[in-house]
Amino acid sequence: MIMLKLKKSAYPRFILMPAMLIALLMMMLLSVAIAPQSVSAHASLVQAVPEEGAKLESSPPQVTVTFNEPLDAGLFYIKVFNHDGEEITKSKAYLNKTQTGLELDLPKLSEGVYLVSYHVISADGHPVGGSYPITIGNPPQEDTLDLPTAHASHDHGGGPLTTKELLQYASRGLWYLMILALTGWVIWLRLPGVSSLETRETLSAWTLNLQRAQLVALLFLIFTHVEDLLGGGGTEELWQLFTATNIGISWVLLLVLSFLGFALAGRWKWFDVIWPISLLVVKSFSGHAASFSPLWATIGLDFIHLVGAALWVGGLILLYVKWRQKDTAFSTYMQKFSNMALISILVLTLSGVASVLLFLPNLRYLLYSTWGILMLVKVGAVVLVMILGLVIRLYMRQKKAERSFIWVRLDLTLMVVIVLLVGIITYLAPIPVNEPLQWHQMGEKVHVSADITPKIQGTNNFVAKVFLPEKSGKPKQVLMILHYTDDAEIAPISVPLALYEDKTQEESYGFAKFSYKAVGAYLPFRGNWDLEMRVMDPDDNETVYHKTFIVY
């Protein structure tokens, strides 16, 4: 960011809009501390009934899948296939009352192996889906599923990247760069004292090429994402995608605004202000901001962040173009841009910090996910930009604006890197998915295992298994104790385990197995937990094991 000493004469009109944005930001920052927070993004499955791999004695009345956040009501499905790959019902799934899950009523099913496949779109516009088998009765051994997975899970953040995912990340980064470049460029050309009618006409080819590049990038974005959003539903669901889902409607609006710009951009000053602002408004209603609350704050902060970024990106590109064209007003414009750049960095910093505070329960979460790590990388890049700004300021004070341009080019390079990085970050979940806890600890005389599903804040299933030497007998006592390590004042929580008949076949290591279970809301808080298993054998020998985990 180019940061130069502001002159008092540059304050009026030129920085009016950024100053208003900063005032609004301060109000939003104040509300962040008292606003109720939602800490979910990218809907993730927390419960499926019947659960994955379930073996049922009789046909279930329905299939339900529940997620950790409200879903887009425009496009979703649950499909159940038999071992021949045929759908067993034409009934449609419907949303539950809280709009956090789907339910599908089933006809009476005969014995067999079935595949449950689901697809939803989360509030931030990301597809989430998966498939899993269930078994009813005791079908013949040869009655197995010979089906490809109907829909793979979309978690965006784990495992090796496929070619499709690389194209998706590239398309998002490219479009993010082009939407900021175009909107910032158009606004800059209409700012007081920046360009005349003659200058705008001279730069009209650049404006047109930026419009074309933005439209191509948008079409590339849509092309690389539309298949996943349909979830294998086929072209018949295209209309539903573009007319009933938030992400589809935003794409349509962006396309309409893009084509409108080709016809009207540059004709009237009011249009050249309203049009780019409208593009940024539509952009702010999709992405992570749409899946957190309060929406007025998250979407408002995202819009302000976009305006600040657009003024920096568009202004920096205009600076580069003026330098290439050897514009006689280069030094004057450079001074104006550096004044705006100082305001932009304040806007970007304040809005970015406020958004992170709304997205995450605490700043430690930056270390838990790819999203957080890339955000820290972005912060490092911004710090480098600030250092470049200081270097350029020294040149400006010495009235050597032309000589400083090598540093401006570095600034431009860092800008492209940061914007592409942000484009990638927008496709990652700020908060990791709460995967079920599956833990096994082997000891010399006592083995234990513990499963917590779905391992979320709320009601969970707890299963504990103890393995003792076959001739030692039944354990005298088995305790499962949960310690909330983020607050020492919270007393340990004892999970009331009850012995049950466990019919699952698993390796017993030559030991006798004793299984216990409990159901309840014994994980009331998000954060760091320590699971303590205490086993007392018939001879009063006690073995203690610990397992740490996080509820995100």
GUMARTI-675643 format. One line per 10 residues: number of its first residue (from 1); their letters; for each residue x, y, z of C-alpha. Coordinates in steps of 0.1 Angstrom, whole numbers, padded with zeros to 4 digits. Example, Ala and Ser with C-alpha at 12.3 -4.5 7.8 and 13.67 -1.06 7.14 Angstrom:
<atoms>
1	AS	0123:-0045:0078; 0137:-0011:0071 $
</atoms>
This chain:
<atoms>
1	MIMLKLKKSA	0000:0000:0000; 0014:0034:-0009; 0011:0056:0022; 0022:0092:0020; 0018:0122:0043; -0017:0136:0038; -0020:0173:0029; -0048:0192:0045; -0059:0205:0011; -0065:0169:0000 $
11	YPRFILMPAM	-0091:0162:0027; -0123:0178:0013; -0144:0157:-0011; -0115:0134:-0021; -0117:0114:0011; -0153:0120:0020; -0165:0085:0011; -0136:0066:0029; -0141:0088:0059; -0178:0079:0060 $
21	LIALLMMMLL	-0169:0042:0057; -0145:0045:0086; -0172:0061:0108; -0196:0033:0099; -0169:0008:0106; -0163:0021:0141; -0200:0017:0148; -0199:-0019:0135; -0167:-0027:0156; -0186:-0015:0186 $
31	SVAIAPQSVS	-0215:-0038:0179; -0192:-0068:0174; -0185:-0070:0211; -0222:-0072:0220; -0237:-0089:0190; -0247:-0126:0193; -0221:-0146:0173; -0226:-0175:0150; -0195:-0196:0145; -0204:-0218:0115 $
41	AHASLVQAVP	-0196:-0216:0079; -0198:-0243:0052; -0226:-0265:0064; -0212:-0298:0077; -0232:-0329:0085; -0237:-0334:0123; -0262:-0363:0123; -0277:-0388:0099; -0306:-0411:0107; -0301:-0440:0099 $
51	EEGAKLESSP	-0264:-0434:0104; -0236:-0444:0081; -0232:-0482:0079; -0263:-0488:0101; -0276:-0524:0102; -0313:-0522:0108; -0338:-0550:0116; -0366:-0534:0097; -0373:-0506:0073; -0369:-0470:0087 $
61	PQVTVTFNEP	-0399:-0446:0082; -0376:-0419:0069; -0341:-0407:0063; -0329:-0374:0079; -0296:-0355:0076; -0289:-0326:0099; -0263:-0299:0095; -0247:-0273:0117; -0262:-0242:0100; -0293:-0232:0080 $
71	LDAGLFYIKV	-0293:-0243:0044; -0303:-0226:0012; -0339:-0236:0006; -0336:-0234:-0032; -0319:-0267:-0042; -0314:-0299:-0022; -0322:-0336:-0022; -0319:-0369:-0005; -0320:-0400:-0027; -0320:-0436:-0017 $
81	FNHDGEEITK	-0308:-0463:-0042; -0312:-0501:-0040; -0283:-0524:-0050; -0294:-0522:-0087; -0289:-0484:-0087; -0326:-0476:-0088; -0342:-0449:-0067; -0366:-0465:-0043; -0390:-0436:-0041; -0400:-0406:-0062 $
91	SKAYLNKTQT	-0409:-0386:-0030; -0389:-0354:-0025; -0370:-0344:0006; -0381:-0314:0026; -0365:-0290:0050; -0371:-0294:0087; -0386:-0266:0108; -0352:-0250:0116; -0340:-0253:0080; -0309:-0271:0092 $
101	GLELDLPKLS	-0317:-0305:0079; -0335:-0326:0053; -0361:-0353:0058; -0372:-0379:0032; -0402:-0402:0039; -0396:-0438:0028; -0419:-0466:0016; -0414:-0500:0034; -0381:-0514:0022; -0373:-0550:0019 $
111	EGVYLVSYHV	-0341:-0567:0031; -0311:-0554:0012; -0282:-0529:0011; -0292:-0493:0002; -0272:-0462:-0007; -0283:-0429:0009; -0271:-0398:-0011; -0277:-0362:-0001; -0269:-0328:-0015; -0274:-0293:-0001 $
121	ISADGHPVGG	-0261:-0258:-0006; -0249:-0240:0025; -0258:-0204:0032; -0225:-0192:0019; -0231:-0208:-0015; -0209:-0239:-0012; -0222:-0274:-0022; -0221:-0301:0005; -0230:-0337:-0002; -0222:-0373:0005 $
131	SYPITIGNPP	-0233:-0409:0002; -0233:-0438:0026; -0247:-0473:0028; -0272:-0488:0052; -0283:-0524:0055; -0318:-0537:0063; -0324:-0572:0076; -0300:-0600:0067; -0296:-0598:0029; -0276:-0625:0010 $
141	QEDTLDLPTA	-0239:-0620:0011; -0239:-0613:-0026; -0265:-0585:-0023; -0240:-0557:-0021; -0239:-0523:-0037; -0223:-0521:-0071; -0226:-0484:-0074; -0202:-0455:-0077; -0206:-0429:-0049; -0235:-0408:-0061 $
151	HASHDHGGGP	-0220:-0376:-0047; -0187:-0370:-0031; -0183:-0348:-0001; -0172:-0312:-0005; -0150:-0301:0024; -0125:-0279:0006; -0096:-0281:0029; -0084:-0317:0033; -0067:-0342:0010; -0049:-0336:-0023 $
161	LTTKELLQYA	-0064:-0311:-0047; -0080:-0325:-0079; -0078:-0307:-0112; -0114:-0296:-0108; -0107:-0281:-0074; -0076:-0263:-0087; -0097:-0248:-0115; -0123:-0237:-0089; -0097:-0220:-0067; -0082:-0203:-0098 $
171	SRGLWYLMIL	-0115:-0191:-0111; -0125:-0176:-0077; -0091:-0159:-0073; -0092:-0145:-0109; -0127:-0132:-0107; -0121:-0116:-0073; -0091:-0098:-0088; -0111:-0086:-0118; -0142:-0075:-0100; -0120:-0053:-0077 $
181	ALTGWVIWLR	-0099:-0040:-0105; -0130:-0030:-0126; -0151:-0014:-0099; -0121:0004:-0084; -0110:0016:-0118; -0144:0030:-0127; -0148:0048:-0094; -0113:0063:-0096; -0121:0078:-0130; -0150:0097:-0115 $
191	LPGVSSLETR	-0133:0110:-0084; -0128:0148:-0083; -0095:0160:-0097; -0084:0126:-0110; -0094:0126:-0146; -0111:0148:-0172; -0134:0138:-0200; -0104:0137:-0223; -0086:0113:-0199; -0116:0090:-0196 $
201	ETLSAWTLNL	-0118:0088:-0234; -0081:0081:-0236; -0085:0053:-0211; -0117:0039:-0226; -0099:0009:-0241; -0086:0000:-0207; -0121:0003:-0192; -0135:-0019:-0220; -0108:-0046:-0215; -0113:-0047:-0178 $
211	QRAQLVALLF	-0151:-0052:-0184; -0144:-0080:-0208; -0119:-0096:-0184; -0144:-0094:-0155; -0171:-0110:-0176; -0148:-0138:-0188; -0137:-0145:-0153; -0173:-0146:-0140; -0183:-0170:-0167; -0152:-0191:-0159 $
221	LIFTHVEDLL	-0163:-0191:-0122; -0198:-0202:-0130; -0186:-0229:-0154; -0163:-0244:-0128; -0188:-0244:-0100; -0222:-0251:-0116; -0218:-0289:-0117; -0210:-0292:-0080; -0239:-0269:-0071; -0263:-0291:-0091 $
231	GGGGTEELWQ	-0249:-0321:-0072; -0255:-0345:-0101; -0291:-0334:-0104; -0288:-0328:-0141; -0297:-0300:-0164; -0334:-0300:-0153; -0323:-0284:-0121; -0304:-0255:-0138; -0335:-0233:-0137; -0340:-0240:-0100 $
241	LFTATNIGIS	-0303:-0232:-0093; -0304:-0198:-0111; -0338:-0187:-0098; -0342:-0202:-0063; -0307:-0203:-0047; -0289:-0173:-0033; -0257:-0181:-0052; -0275:-0187:-0085; -0295:-0154:-0082; -0263:-0135:-0074 $
251	WVLLLVLSFL	-0247:-0149:-0106; -0277:-0138:-0127; -0275:-0103:-0112; -0238:-0101:-0118; -0243:-0111:-0154; -0270:-0086:-0159; -0250:-0058:-0143; -0219:-0068:-0164; -0238:-0066:-0197; -0255:-0033:-0186 $
261	GFALAGRWKW	-0220:-0019:-0180; -0210:-0025:-0216; -0239:-0003:-0227; -0239:0025:-0202; -0205:0027:-0184; -0188:0061:-0190; -0219:0079:-0201; -0230:0095:-0168; -0212:0102:-0136; -0241:0089:-0115 $
271	FDVIWPISLL	-0240:0056:-0133; -0203:0052:-0130; -0207:0054:-0092; -0239:0034:-0087; -0229:0006:-0112; -0196:-0005:-0095; -0212:-0001:-0061; -0240:-0024:-0072; -0215:-0050:-0083; -0199:-0050:-0049 $
281	VVKSFSGHAA	-0232:-0051:-0031; -0242:-0082:-0050; -0208:-0098:-0043; -0211:-0090:-0005; -0244:-0110:-0003; -0226:-0143:-0011; -0197:-0160:0005; -0189:-0164:0042; -0206:-0132:0052; -0240:-0147:0043 $
291	SFSPLWATIG	-0235:-0176:0068; -0227:-0157:0099; -0248:-0135:0121; -0258:-0108:0126; -0262:-0105:0089; -0264:-0067:0088; -0229:-0066:0104; -0212:-0094:0084; -0226:-0083:0050; -0220:-0047:0058 $
301	LDFIHLVGAA	-0184:-0053:0068; -0178:-0074:0037; -0192:-0046:0015; -0170:-0020:0032; -0140:-0043:0029; -0147:-0048:-0008; -0149:-0010:-0014; -0116:-0004:0004; -0100:-0032:-0016; -0114:-0020:-0049 $
311	LWVGGLILLY	-0101:0016:-0043; -0067:0002:-0037; -0066:-0023:-0066; -0083:0000:-0091; -0062:0030:-0081; -0030:0010:-0083; -0038:-0002:-0118; -0046:0033:-0129; -0013:0045:-0114; 0005:0019:-0135 $
321	VKWRQKDTAF	-0013:0028:-0166; -0005:0065:-0161; 0031:0057:-0157; 0032:0036:-0188; 0015:0063:-0208; 0040:0089:-0194; 0010:0110:-0182; 0022:0145:-0173; -0001:0144:-0142; 0015:0113:-0129 $
331	STYMQKFSNM	0031:0128:-0098; -0001:0146:-0089; -0022:0115:-0092; 0004:0095:-0073; 0000:0119:-0044; -0038:0116:-0045; -0036:0078:-0047; -0013:0077:-0017; -0037:0097:0003; -0065:0073:-0006 $
341	ALISILVLTL	-0043:0043:0001; -0037:0054:0036; -0075:0056:0041; -0079:0022:0024; -0055:0004:0046; -0074:0017:0077; -0107:0005:0061; -0093:-0029:0052; -0077:-0034:0086; -0107:-0024:0106 $
351	SGVASVLLFL	-0132:-0043:0085; -0109:-0074:0083; -0104:-0075:0121; -0141:-0070:0128; -0151:-0098:0103; -0126:-0123:0118; -0139:-0115:0153; -0174:-0123:0140; -0164:-0154:0121; -0142:-0171:0149 $
361	PNLRYLLYST	-0149:-0177:0186; -0114:-0166:0193; -0082:-0158:0174; -0066:-0192:0183; -0089:-0206:0155; -0065:-0190:0130; -0042:-0219:0137; -0068:-0247:0134; -0077:-0244:0097; -0062:-0238:0062 $
371	WGILMLVKVG	-0084:-0207:0061; -0067:-0193:0092; -0032:-0201:0081; -0038:-0185:0047; -0053:-0155:0065; -0020:-0152:0085; -0001:-0154:0052; -0023:-0126:0039; -0015:-0105:0070; 0022:-0110:0064 $
381	AVVLVMILGL	0018:-0099:0027; -0001:-0068:0039; 0027:-0060:0063; 0052:-0061:0033; 0029:-0038:0014; 0030:-0013:0044; 0068:-0015:0044; 0068:-0007:0006; 0046:0022:0013; 0071:0036:0038 $
391	VIRLYMRQKK	0099:0033:0012; 0078:0051:-0014; 0070:0078:0011; 0107:0085:0015; 0111:0089:-0023; 0080:0112:-0024; 0094:0134:0003; 0126:0137:-0017; 0105:0146:-0048; 0116:0115:-0067 $
401	AERSFIWVRL	0083:0101:-0076; 0095:0086:-0109; 0124:0068:-0092; 0100:0052:-0067; 0081:0033:-0094; 0102:0001:-0091; 0087:-0001:-0056; 0053:0007:-0070; 0057:-0023:-0093; 0065:-0045:-0063 $
411	DLTLMVVIVL	0034:-0031:-0047; 0014:-0040:-0077; 0028:-0076:-0077; 0019:-0080:-0040; -0015:-0067:-0047; -0022:-0094:-0073; -0008:-0121:-0048; -0030:-0108:-0020; -0062:-0106:-0041; -0057:-0140:-0056 $
421	LVGIITYLAP	-0050:-0153:-0020; -0083:-0138:-0008; -0101:-0154:-0037; -0089:-0188:-0025; -0097:-0180:0012; -0133:-0173:0002; -0137:-0209:-0008; -0124:-0223:0025; -0143:-0228:0057; -0131:-0205:0086 $
431	IPVNEPLQWH	-0140:-0231:0111; -0129:-0268:0108; -0156:-0295:0106; -0162:-0313:0139; -0153:-0348:0129; -0165:-0376:0153; -0139:-0386:0179; -0126:-0422:0174; -0099:-0430:0199; -0082:-0463:0209 $
441	QMGEKVHVSA	-0055:-0466:0235; -0036:-0498:0240; -0020:-0505:0273; -0001:-0533:0290; -0031:-0548:0308; -0059:-0526:0298; -0070:-0513:0264; -0097:-0486:0260; -0115:-0469:0232; -0139:-0440:0231 $
451	DITPKIQGTN	-0162:-0427:0203; -0181:-0394:0204; -0206:-0388:0176; -0212:-0364:0162; -0189:-0345:0186; -0206:-0311:0186; -0218:-0286:0211; -0251:-0303:0221; -0264:-0339:0222; -0239:-0366:0214 $
461	NFVAKVFLPE	-0236:-0404:0215; -0208:-0416:0238; -0194:-0451:0235; -0166:-0465:0257; -0150:-0499:0253; -0127:-0516:0278; -0105:-0546:0270; -0093:-0567:0299; -0074:-0601:0299; -0101:-0628:0294 $
471	KSGKPKQVLM	-0096:-0645:0328; -0095:-0612:0349; -0133:-0607:0349; -0155:-0577:0345; -0141:-0542:0354; -0152:-0529:0388; -0156:-0494:0375; -0154:-0475:0342; -0155:-0437:0342; -0156:-0413:0314 $
481	ILHYTDDAEI	-0148:-0377:0326; -0147:-0346:0304; -0125:-0317:0314; -0131:-0283:0298; -0095:-0270:0297; -0103:-0235:0285; -0118:-0226:0318; -0104:-0240:0350; -0135:-0229:0370; -0157:-0254:0350 $
491	APISVPLALY	-0159:-0286:0371; -0153:-0319:0353; -0183:-0335:0337; -0190:-0371:0343; -0206:-0391:0315; -0231:-0416:0330; -0220:-0448:0311; -0243:-0478:0310; -0232:-0513:0301; -0248:-0526:0268 $
501	EDKTQEESYG	-0246:-0556:0245; -0222:-0548:0217; -0227:-0570:0186; -0201:-0553:0165; -0173:-0575:0153; -0138:-0561:0160; -0103:-0571:0169; -0102:-0579:0207; -0065:-0584:0209; -0071:-0616:0229 $
511	FAKFSYKAVG	-0089:-0596:0256; -0125:-0596:0268; -0145:-0566:0256; -0169:-0546:0278; -0190:-0519:0261; -0207:-0489:0276; -0227:-0460:0262; -0245:-0428:0270; -0265:-0401:0252; -0266:-0365:0263 $
521	AYLPFRGNWD	-0254:-0329:0261; -0222:-0334:0279; -0202:-0311:0256; -0219:-0278:0264; -0190:-0255:0252; -0169:-0251:0221; -0132:-0252:0227; -0105:-0275:0241; -0115:-0307:0260; -0096:-0335:0278 $
531	LEMRVMDPDD	-0113:-0369:0278; -0103:-0390:0308; -0109:-0427:0309; -0105:-0444:0343; -0107:-0482:0345; -0106:-0502:0377; -0101:-0539:0373; -0114:-0566:0397; -0082:-0564:0417; -0087:-0527:0423 $
541	NETVYHKTFI	-0059:-0517:0400; -0068:-0484:0383; -0056:-0474:0348; -0060:-0438:0336; -0058:-0426:0300; -0063:-0391:0285; -0072:-0378:0251; -0074:-0341:0241; -0097:-0329:0214; -0114:-0297:0202 $
551	VY	-0151:-0289:0197; -0150:-0262:0170 $
</atoms>
